[in-house]
């Protein structure tokens, strides 16, 4: 029987056409545009090839764009650690059978993951505002009035706020993936460990963590990618401030775009693509290797 | 022993309920602020408003052109949903049923779309040269292209649970591929279709970036962008901003209330399969 008679290739064509035209084409086109002098002033029909000029500008520290790359990596690293530690802790707590209200709590912790990130950023500008902001009020209430400050007006504190808000937004999502991972660990493994007299720490190290490796991989990759792609939170929470010090790659892509420096914006997009690609491959390769070593 | 365990469990739940306040408190304060006066709302606290100022909503709806923005959001979400569901279910069906070399190649090709970040300046260039800039249709096509990979994967993996014997029965009856898919297979895909409709609705409704780059006329703006109109115009009058926030997230909260299971399970299984 010829499979393609009943499963004809043309069924794939609509999806493929839309995907290629609107996703693949601009992605590939970006690699070309990044090497040109495309700008508001220069029409797309008469572009000149400028070699690595755009990349030179981006990587030249005195141009003020490079810091957006290091800022992004910094935020991605911190949020990945926090989202996974908190997500896993919530999952371990909320997977216990004896916990009656666990489904309701899961719903609450998951909620921020489906709110618009832009709106979350705006909500937190009110939480972190200096006068009568919720966060400062809470500090005063706990007798820590000395620690109050204008959180979004100082660079270090503003980074802390961005990292905290991005973690707030996604920790519940990672919790849900960890819960799914915890639920498929066979009960017998723990039972036989009990018989062998293993303590809870040993069970964690020798059963839970190795068994969680697939969800750990997924969570690491997803949290790194969403950290690298952070945009709305920074845009609405600090607007790259104070003084542009908390700019990230995607706010810089937008900034260059709004100034009409399209080629520069494209080049930054290309760098973003490379960083995501490399990180995904490295994490994936590393975990595969680890998993391989475990099976031997 | 048993009592000690009960106490421990109770302490555990109490701890998690306390932690959940970190999520609940900001959301509740926004709800409260949306019916306070401007000066009351400036202080972020749990105090109930002296009298509920429902007027805030009237002001926001009128000045923020909310009905128009709701309509724009709805048009963009629903149109892209229809396109995504139709195209990716058909594609997922064939790629899953016929594991030829070409189809396995296509599978990997679509996989790229799950990871690669979109480069917005070239997207702007494409949409502009197609004459779709500042048109809802341009954003609709971008949404569709972005949602196809994820949707295709969910359809693909669900398809493996549908027995092939069904296909064979239809083939023996002399039915063609179109009849097989639309009359027999597609109705069986209902659970995953519902999940995808909800998830894709949430994603398109929440999106800010594509309209930001591709729509500059405020008449065309979706609901998420109307808030920016407000922050500028009212210089953070938190009562009005809060009312706008509530109007923006209300549809999402309603969908979450009814379809929480679908959303969490869908997002989790989607990411585990990806």
Interface residues (C-beta under 8 A of the other chain):
Chain A: X3 X4 X5 X6 X7 X8 X9 X11 X12 X14 X15 X16 X18 X19 X21 X22 X23 X24 X25 X26 X27 X29 X30 X33 X38 X44 X90 X93 X94 X96 X98 X99 X100 X101 X105 X106 X107 X108 X109 X110 X111 X112 X113 X114 X115 X116 X117 X118 X119 X122 X123 X124 X125 X126 X127 X129 X132 X133 X134 X137 X168 X172 X173 X176 X177 X179 X180 X214 X215 X218 X222 X225 X228 X229 X231 X232 X250 X253 X254 X257 X262 X263 X265 X266 X269 X270 X272 X273 X276 X277 X280
Chain B: X9 X12 X13 X15 X16 X17 X19 X20 X22 X23 X24 X25 X26 X27 X29 X30 X42 X43 X44 X45 X83 X86 X87 X88 X90 X91 X93 X94 X95 X97 X98 X100 X102 X103 X106 X110 X112 X113 X115 X116 X117 X118 X119 X120 X121 X122 X123 X124 X125 X126 X129 X141 X142 X144 X145 X146 X148 X149 X152 X167 X171 X177 X180 X181 X202 X205 X206 X207 X208 X209 X212 X213 X224 X227 X231 X236 X238 X241 X245 X248 X249 X252 X256 X260 X263 X264 X267 X268 X269 X271 X272 X274
